[in-house]
Amino acid sequence: MSPVRSATRAIAALLAALAAVAALAACGAPAATTATANQNYVAGDAAVSVVPAGDRVAAPALRAATVGGGTLSLASLRGRVVVLNVWASWCPPCRAEAPGLQAVADQTAARGVSVVGLDSRDNTVAAQAFTAAHAITYPSLVDPNGLLVLQLTQLPPQAIPSTLVIDRAGRVAARIVGPVTEPILLGVLRPVIAEHA
């Protein structure tokens, strides 16, 4: 093989490798937020968008079966701050964030906060195993086809995992794209908890 042809193949292989790295990096990158949100980036993988109270739009009144059985409607939680976490059992970052979400649920329930999961594009048996393995006590809506997620149009969750904070009036107050940690979520929740509906 001639030196020119060998160099050309080496350059082509290098360009293909760089393209693959760029594609992988793009998979984990959060997309841009809507223009109405004040966007603040937090150290780590999570991108936090906060909506001022005057600019908030009502979250849809999602109602569905839960992973543990029964049904749940977000409308039934009006008057409480709701943390809606989109997750799936096949998602490694969801496994990593599960203990922090449960800790937040435990710490904030008495302060008027309800944590609710939204198990999307998953199967119920795997979801039940996930919640048992991570000792999750808060309910999770079942969304096997991703149709519930599609209803979240104000600051839509753009990745799994994503987390929405819904204020006491049922309006979307914040979104966290990517895995959330306990300190980040508590930091987003504090001002929303302090608000009056």
C-alpha positions in Angstrom: 0.0 0.0 0.0 1.4 3.4 -0.9 2.3 5.9 1.8 -0.4 8.4 0.5 -3.1 5.8 0.6 -2.0 4.7 4.1 -2.1 8.3 5.4 -5.5 8.9 3.8 -6.9 5.8 5.6 -5.4 6.9 8.9 -7.0 10.4 8.5 -10.3 8.8 7.7 -10.2 6.5 10.7 -9.3 9.5 12.9 -12.2 11.6 11.6 -14.6 8.7 12.1 -13.4 8.2 15.7 -13.8 12.0 16.4 -17.3 11.9 15.0 -18.2 9.0 17.2 -16.9 10.8 20.3 -18.8 13.9 19.4 -22.0 11.9 18.9 -21.6 10.2 22.3 -21.0 13.5 24.0 -24.1 15.0 22.4 -26.3 12.1 23.8 -25.7 13.3 27.4 -25.8 17.0 26.8 -28.9 18.8 27.9 -30.8 20.7 25.2 -31.4 24.4 25.3 -34.3 25.5 27.5 -37.3 27.6 26.6 -36.9 31.4 26.4 -39.2 32.0 29.4 -36.9 30.1 31.8 -34.0 31.6 33.7 -31.3 29.0 33.0 -28.6 28.4 35.6 -26.1 25.7 35.1 -25.1 23.7 38.2 -21.8 21.9 38.5 -22.1 18.3 37.4 -24.4 16.8 34.7 -27.6 18.4 35.8 -28.8 21.6 34.1 -31.3 23.5 36.1 -34.0 25.8 34.6 -36.1 28.0 37.0 -39.3 29.7 36.0 -40.2 33.0 37.8 -43.6 32.7 39.5 -45.3 35.1 37.1 -44.2 33.2 34.0 -45.3 29.7 35.1 -47.8 27.6 33.2 -50.0 24.8 34.6 -48.6 21.3 34.5 -50.9 18.8 32.9 -53.2 16.8 35.3 -51.4 13.5 34.6 -53.4 10.5 35.8 -52.2 6.9 35.5 -51.7 3.5 37.1 -48.8 3.3 39.5 -45.9 0.8 39.6 -47.2 -0.4 43.0 -50.8 -0.7 41.9 -53.7 1.7 42.0 -53.9 5.0 40.3 -52.6 8.5 41.0 -53.5 11.9 39.6 -51.3 15.0 39.9 -54.4 17.0 40.5 -54.9 15.2 43.8 -51.6 16.7 45.0 -52.7 20.3 44.4 -51.6 22.4 47.4 -48.4 20.4 47.7 -45.1 21.0 45.9 -44.5 18.0 43.6 -41.2 16.6 42.5 -41.9 14.7 39.3 -38.9 12.5 38.4 -38.9 10.8 34.9 -36.9 7.6 35.2 -36.6 4.0 33.8 -35.2 0.8 35.3 -32.8 0.5 32.3 -31.2 3.9 32.9 -27.9 3.8 34.9 -28.1 7.5 36.0 -31.6 6.7 37.4 -30.0 4.1 39.6 -27.4 6.6 40.8 -30.0 9.3 41.7 -32.6 7.0 43.3 -31.1 7.2 46.9 -31.0 11.0 46.8 -34.6 11.2 45.6 -35.8 8.9 48.4 -33.8 11.0 50.9 -35.5 14.2 49.6 -38.9 12.5 49.8 -38.2 11.5 53.4 -36.9 15.0 54.4 -39.5 17.1 52.8 -42.8 15.2 53.1 -43.7 17.1 56.3 -43.0 20.4 54.6 -45.7 19.8 51.9 -43.6 18.0 49.2 -44.6 14.9 47.3 -42.1 13.1 45.2 -43.7 11.2 42.3 -41.8 9.1 39.8 -42.8 8.8 36.1 -41.6 5.4 34.9 -41.3 6.0 31.1 -40.7 3.5 28.3 -40.3 0.6 30.7 -42.1 -2.6 31.8 -43.8 -2.9 35.1 -42.0 -6.0 36.3 -38.6 -4.3 35.8 -39.9 -1.1 37.4 -41.2 -3.0 40.4 -37.8 -4.7 40.8 -36.1 -1.3 40.6 -38.3 0.3 43.3 -37.7 -2.7 45.6 -34.0 -2.8 45.0 -33.7 1.0 45.8 -36.2 0.9 48.7 -38.3 3.6 46.9 -41.5 4.4 48.9 -42.9 7.2 46.8 -45.4 6.3 44.0 -44.4 6.2 40.3 -46.8 6.6 37.4 -46.6 4.0 34.7 -45.8 5.4 31.2 -44.9 2.4 29.0 -45.2 4.3 25.7 -43.9 7.7 26.7 -47.3 9.3 26.2 -47.4 11.0 29.6 -44.0 12.5 29.1 -45.3 14.0 25.8 -47.9 16.0 27.8 -45.2 17.8 29.7 -44.8 20.7 27.2 -43.8 23.5 29.6 -40.1 22.8 30.2 -40.4 19.3 28.8 -38.1 16.6 30.2 -35.5 16.2 27.5 -33.7 13.2 28.8 -34.1 10.3 31.1 -33.6 11.1 33.9 -35.2 14.5 34.2 -37.0 16.1 37.1 -39.7 18.8 37.2 -40.7 20.8 40.3 -44.4 21.7 40.3 -45.5 24.5 42.7 -48.5 24.3 45.1 -50.7 25.9 42.4 -49.9 23.1 40.0 -47.5 25.1 37.8 -44.1 24.0 36.5 -41.5 26.0 38.6 -38.3 24.3 37.6 -36.7 21.5 35.5 -33.5 19.5 36.1 -32.2 17.7 33.0 -30.0 14.8 33.8 -29.3 13.0 37.0 -30.1 15.1 40.1 -28.4 14.9 43.5 -29.9 15.5 46.9 -28.2 18.9 47.4 -29.2 20.2 44.0 -32.8 19.2 44.4 -33.1 20.6 47.9 -31.6 23.9 46.6 -34.2 24.1 43.9 -37.0 23.1 46.3 -36.3 25.5 49.1 -37.7 28.7 47.4 -40.7 26.8 46.0 -41.5 25.4 49.4 -41.4 28.9 50.8 -43.9 30.3 48.3 -47.6 30.5 48.9 -50.0 29.1 46.3 
